Amino acid sequence: MGTDGPGIMQGSFQMDLESKLTEFWDLDLGTFLDNKLDPKKSPLKKEIFEKNLSKVLGYIDALNGTLIVLTQKRIAYQVLGYFVLLTGAEISEDLNEKILIASDFQREKHKWPEFWREEREFCLNELRESIINHKPGKIVHLTT
């Protein structure tokens, strides 16, 4: 699955994707990583996220083919949801639905070792609930 833990941002693919996204956002990766959780210091603002969203979606939508790639695509939408919440971005109903589908624990339950299933389910449910209740302009930090 390419994950190092059950959290939304825990995994090598997630870290690689985060690095790629900073390129789309034209941000320095080190500065971004050092400050991403502080809304006052973070270089990623709602306006930057929204302005570059079509490029990001194009990249994610281009992930096609094998089962591994389809898993990465699902994870990519989870990561995108994480950044929607982190920036308070406004998103379309279509993107909202893609994030909700991608974060359905039942779709990936069988891929997780027993000792991580409960925490993974919590992480995905927290993402789903936050996306369902998301209001543009409101920044939300997920637990994990």
CYANA upper distance limits for C-alpha pairs under 8 A (distance plus 0.5 A):
  1 MET  CA     68 ILE  CA      8.19
  1 MET  CA     71 THR  CA      7.72
  1 MET  CA    111 LYS  CA      7.74
  2 GLY  CA     11 GLY  CA      6.29
  2 GLY  CA     12 SER  CA      6.45
  2 GLY  CA     13 PHE  CA      6.47
  3 THR  CA     10 GLN  CA      6.39
  3 THR  CA     11 GLY  CA      4.23
  3 THR  CA     12 SER  CA      6.66
  3 THR  CA     13 PHE  CA      7.70
  3 THR  CA     14 GLN  CA      8.35
  4 ASP  CA     10 GLN  CA      5.99
  4 ASP  CA     11 GLY  CA      5.06
  4 ASP  CA     12 SER  CA      7.57
  5 GLY  CA     10 GLN  CA      5.70
  5 GLY  CA     11 GLY  CA      7.03
  5 GLY  CA    116 TRP  CA      8.11
  6 PRO  CA     10 GLN  CA      6.98
  6 PRO  CA    116 TRP  CA      6.69
  6 PRO  CA    117 ARG  CA      8.22
  6 PRO  CA    119 GLU  CA      6.73
  6 PRO  CA    120 ARG  CA      5.10
  6 PRO  CA    123 CYS  CA      7.71
  7 GLY  CA    119 GLU  CA      8.29
  7 GLY  CA    120 ARG  CA      6.92
  7 GLY  CA    123 CYS  CA      6.41
  7 GLY  CA    144 THR  CA      5.69
  8 ILE  CA     14 GLN  CA      8.45
  8 ILE  CA     78 GLN  CA      7.22
  8 ILE  CA     79 VAL  CA      7.02
  8 ILE  CA     82 TYR  CA      7.89
  8 ILE  CA    123 CYS  CA      7.06
  8 ILE  CA    124 LEU  CA      7.84
  8 ILE  CA    144 THR  CA      7.15
  9 MET  CA     14 GLN  CA      6.06
  9 MET  CA     15 MET  CA      7.56
  9 MET  CA     79 VAL  CA      7.18
  9 MET  CA    144 THR  CA      8.11
 10 GLN  CA     14 GLN  CA      7.01
 10 GLN  CA     15 MET  CA      8.03
 11 GLY  CA     15 MET  CA      6.74
 12 SER  CA     16 ASP  CA      6.59
 13 PHE  CA     17 LEU  CA      6.48
 13 PHE  CA     72 GLN  CA      7.83
 14 GLN  CA     18 GLU  CA      6.56
 14 GLN  CA     75 ILE  CA      7.89
 14 GLN  CA     76 ALA  CA      7.80
 14 GLN  CA     79 VAL  CA      7.39
 15 MET  CA     19 SER  CA      6.75
 16 ASP  CA     20 LYS  CA      6.78
 17 LEU  CA     21 LEU  CA      6.54
 17 LEU  CA     76 ALA  CA      7.83
 18 GLU  CA     22 THR  CA      6.87
 19 SER  CA     23 GLU  CA      7.30
 19 SER  CA     29 LEU  CA      6.90
 20 LYS  CA     24 PHE  CA      7.23
 21 LEU  CA     25 TRP  CA      6.70
 21 LEU  CA     56 VAL  CA      7.41
 22 THR  CA     26 ASP  CA      6.36
 22 THR  CA     27 LEU  CA      5.60
 22 THR  CA     28 ASP  CA      7.36
 22 THR  CA     29 LEU  CA      6.59
 22 THR  CA     32 PHE  CA      8.21
 23 GLU  CA     27 LEU  CA      6.70
 23 GLU  CA     28 ASP  CA      8.37
 24 PHE  CA     52 ASN  CA      7.08
 24 PHE  CA     55 LYS  CA      7.45
 24 PHE  CA     56 VAL  CA      7.35
 25 TRP  CA     44 LEU  CA      8.09
 25 TRP  CA     48 ILE  CA      6.87
 25 TRP  CA     49 PHE  CA      7.36
 25 TRP  CA     52 ASN  CA      6.87
 27 LEU  CA     31 THR  CA      8.25
 27 LEU  CA     32 PHE  CA      7.23
 27 LEU  CA     43 PRO  CA      7.58
 27 LEU  CA     44 LEU  CA      8.13
 28 ASP  CA     32 PHE  CA      6.55
 29 LEU  CA     33 LEU  CA      6.53
 30 GLY  CA     34 ASP  CA      6.62
 31 THR  CA     35 ASN  CA      6.73
 31 THR  CA     43 PRO  CA      8.04
 32 PHE  CA     36 LYS  CA      5.88
 32 PHE  CA     42 SER  CA      6.85
 32 PHE  CA     43 PRO  CA      6.55
 32 PHE  CA     44 LEU  CA      7.67
 35 ASN  CA     41 LYS  CA      6.14
 35 ASN  CA     42 SER  CA      5.25
 35 ASN  CA     43 PRO  CA      7.85
 36 LYS  CA     41 LYS  CA      7.89
 36 LYS  CA     42 SER  CA      5.15
 36 LYS  CA     43 PRO  CA      7.69
 36 LYS  CA     44 LEU  CA      7.56
 37 LEU  CA     42 SER  CA      7.25
 37 LEU  CA     86 LEU  CA      8.08
 37 LEU  CA    141 HIS  CA      8.20
 38 ASP  CA     42 SER  CA      6.08
 39 PRO  CA     87 THR  CA      8.49
 44 LEU  CA     48 ILE  CA      6.81
 44 LEU  CA     49 PHE  CA      7.33
 44 LEU  CA     87 THR  CA      7.62
 45 LYS  CA     49 PHE  CA      6.81
 45 LYS  CA     87 THR  CA      6.30
 46 LYS  CA     50 GLU  CA      6.60
 46 LYS  CA     87 THR  CA      5.31
 46 LYS  CA     88 GLY  CA      6.51
 46 LYS  CA     89 ALA  CA      5.57
 46 LYS  CA    137 GLY  CA      8.09
 47 GLU  CA     51 LYS  CA      6.41
 47 GLU  CA     89 ALA  CA      8.11
 48 ILE  CA     52 ASN  CA      6.78
 49 PHE  CA     53 LEU  CA      6.40
 49 PHE  CA     84 VAL  CA      8.47
 49 PHE  CA     87 THR  CA      7.80
 49 PHE  CA     89 ALA  CA      7.41
 50 GLU  CA     89 ALA  CA      6.83
 50 GLU  CA     90 GLU  CA      7.67
 52 ASN  CA     56 VAL  CA      7.00
 53 LEU  CA     57 LEU  CA      6.55
 54 SER  CA     58 GLY  CA      6.53
 55 LYS  CA     59 TYR  CA      6.80
 56 VAL  CA     60 ILE  CA      6.79
 57 LEU  CA     61 ASP  CA      6.36
 58 GLY  CA     62 ALA  CA      6.59
 59 TYR  CA     63 LEU  CA      7.47
 60 ILE  CA     73 LYS  CA      6.79
 60 ILE  CA     76 ALA  CA      7.15
 60 ILE  CA     77 TYR  CA      8.27
 61 ASP  CA     73 LYS  CA      8.08
 63 LEU  CA     69 VAL  CA      6.60
 63 LEU  CA     70 LEU  CA      7.68
 63 LEU  CA     72 GLN  CA      8.23
 63 LEU  CA     73 LYS  CA      6.64
 64 ASN  CA     69 VAL  CA      6.51
 64 ASN  CA     70 LEU  CA      6.92
 64 ASN  CA     73 LYS  CA      8.37
 65 GLY  CA     69 VAL  CA      6.58
 65 GLY  CA     70 LEU  CA      7.28
 66 THR  CA     70 LEU  CA      6.77
 67 LEU  CA     71 THR  CA      6.69
 68 ILE  CA     72 GLN  CA      6.77
 69 VAL  CA     73 LYS  CA      6.61
 70 LEU  CA     74 ARG  CA      6.84
 71 THR  CA     75 ILE  CA      6.76
 72 GLN  CA     76 ALA  CA      6.42
 73 LYS  CA     77 TYR  CA      6.92
 74 ARG  CA     78 GLN  CA      7.00
 74 ARG  CA    102 ALA  CA      5.35
 74 ARG  CA    103 SER  CA      8.06
 75 ILE  CA     79 VAL  CA      6.70
 75 ILE  CA    102 ALA  CA      7.49
 76 ALA  CA     80 LEU  CA      6.58
 77 TYR  CA     81 GLY  CA      6.62
 77 TYR  CA     98 LYS  CA      7.42
 77 TYR  CA     99 ILE  CA      5.77
 77 TYR  CA    102 ALA  CA      6.63
 77 TYR  CA    103 SER  CA      8.46
 78 GLN  CA     82 TYR  CA      6.85
 78 GLN  CA     99 ILE  CA      6.45
 78 GLN  CA    102 ALA  CA      6.73
 78 GLN  CA    103 SER  CA      6.56
 78 GLN  CA    127 LEU  CA      8.31
 79 VAL  CA     83 PHE  CA      6.99
 80 LEU  CA     84 VAL  CA      6.66
 80 LEU  CA     99 ILE  CA      8.15
 81 GLY  CA     85 LEU  CA      6.82
 81 GLY  CA     99 ILE  CA      6.56
 81 GLY  CA    127 LEU  CA      7.73
 81 GLY  CA    131 ILE  CA      7.56
 82 TYR  CA     86 LEU  CA      6.68
 82 TYR  CA    127 LEU  CA      7.68
 82 TYR  CA    142 LEU  CA      8.09
 83 PHE  CA     87 THR  CA      6.48
 84 VAL  CA     88 GLY  CA      6.21
 84 VAL  CA     89 ALA  CA      5.64
 84 VAL  CA     90 GLU  CA      8.03
 84 VAL  CA     91 ILE  CA      8.23
 85 LEU  CA     89 ALA  CA      7.44
 85 LEU  CA    130 SER  CA      7.99
 85 LEU  CA    131 ILE  CA      7.82
 85 LEU  CA    134 HIS  CA      7.77
 85 LEU  CA    138 LYS  CA      8.04
 85 LEU  CA    139 ILE  CA      6.07
 85 LEU  CA    140 VAL  CA      5.50
 85 LEU  CA    141 HIS  CA      7.36
 86 LEU  CA    139 ILE  CA      5.81
 86 LEU  CA    140 VAL  CA      6.06
 86 LEU  CA    141 HIS  CA      6.55
 87 THR  CA    137 GLY  CA      7.97
 87 THR  CA    138 LYS  CA      8.20
 87 THR  CA    139 ILE  CA      6.16
 87 THR  CA    140 VAL  CA      8.41
 88 GLY  CA    134 HIS  CA      8.38
 88 GLY  CA    135 LYS  CA      7.64
 88 GLY  CA    136 PRO  CA      5.60
 88 GLY  CA    137 GLY  CA      4.86
 88 GLY  CA    138 LYS  CA      5.22
 88 GLY  CA    139 ILE  CA      5.09
 88 GLY  CA    140 VAL  CA      7.74
 89 ALA  CA    136 PRO  CA      5.86
 89 ALA  CA    137 GLY  CA      6.72
 90 GLU  CA    135 LYS  CA      8.12
 90 GLU  CA    136 PRO  CA      5.28
 90 GLU  CA    137 GLY  CA      7.92
 91 ILE  CA     95 LEU  CA      6.84
 91 ILE  CA     96 ASN  CA      7.13
 91 ILE  CA    136 PRO  CA      8.42
 92 SER  CA     96 ASN  CA      6.68
 93 GLU  CA     97 GLU  CA      6.64
 94 ASP  CA     98 LYS  CA      6.82
 95 LEU  CA     99 ILE  CA      6.71
 96 ASN  CA    100 LEU  CA      6.80
 96 ASN  CA    131 ILE  CA      7.54
 96 ASN  CA    132 ILE  CA      8.40
 97 GLU  CA    101 ILE  CA      6.63
 98 LYS  CA    102 ALA  CA      6.54
 99 ILE  CA    103 SER  CA      6.59
 99 ILE  CA    128 ARG  CA      8.25
 99 ILE  CA    131 ILE  CA      8.36
100 LEU  CA    104 ASP  CA      6.95
100 LEU  CA    128 ARG  CA      6.29
100 LEU  CA    131 ILE  CA      7.95
102 ALA  CA    107 ARG  CA      8.47
103 SER  CA    124 LEU  CA      5.91
103 SER  CA    125 ASN  CA      7.96
103 SER  CA    127 LEU  CA      7.71
103 SER  CA    128 ARG  CA      6.85
104 ASP  CA    108 GLU  CA      8.04
104 ASP  CA    124 LEU  CA      7.39
104 ASP  CA    125 ASN  CA      8.25
104 ASP  CA    128 ARG  CA      8.34
105 PHE  CA    109 LYS  CA      6.15
105 PHE  CA    120 ARG  CA      8.24
105 PHE  CA    121 GLU  CA      6.23
105 PHE  CA    124 LEU  CA      6.83
105 PHE  CA    125 ASN  CA      8.11
106 GLN  CA    110 HIS  CA      8.43
108 GLU  CA    112 TRP  CA      7.68
109 LYS  CA    117 ARG  CA      7.29
109 LYS  CA    121 GLU  CA      8.45
112 TRP  CA    116 TRP  CA      6.87
112 TRP  CA    117 ARG  CA      6.27
113 PRO  CA    117 ARG  CA      6.86
114 GLU  CA    118 GLU  CA      8.36
116 TRP  CA    120 ARG  CA      6.51
117 ARG  CA    121 GLU  CA      6.50
118 GLU  CA    122 PHE  CA      6.76
119 GLU  CA    123 CYS  CA      6.70
120 ARG  CA    124 LEU  CA      6.69
121 GLU  CA    125 ASN  CA      6.49
122 PHE  CA    126 GLU  CA      6.51
123 CYS  CA    127 LEU  CA      6.77
123 CYS  CA    143 THR  CA      8.12
123 CYS  CA    144 THR  CA      7.14
124 LEU  CA    128 ARG  CA      6.57
125 ASN  CA    129 GLU  CA      6.49
126 GLU  CA    130 SER  CA      6.54
126 GLU  CA    142 LEU  CA      7.58
126 GLU  CA    143 THR  CA      8.46
127 LEU  CA    131 ILE  CA      6.61
127 LEU  CA    142 LEU  CA      7.60
128 ARG  CA    132 ILE  CA      6.57
129 GLU  CA    133 ASN  CA      6.63
130 SER  CA    134 HIS  CA      6.19
130 SER  CA    140 VAL  CA      8.06
134 HIS  CA    138 LYS  CA      7.79
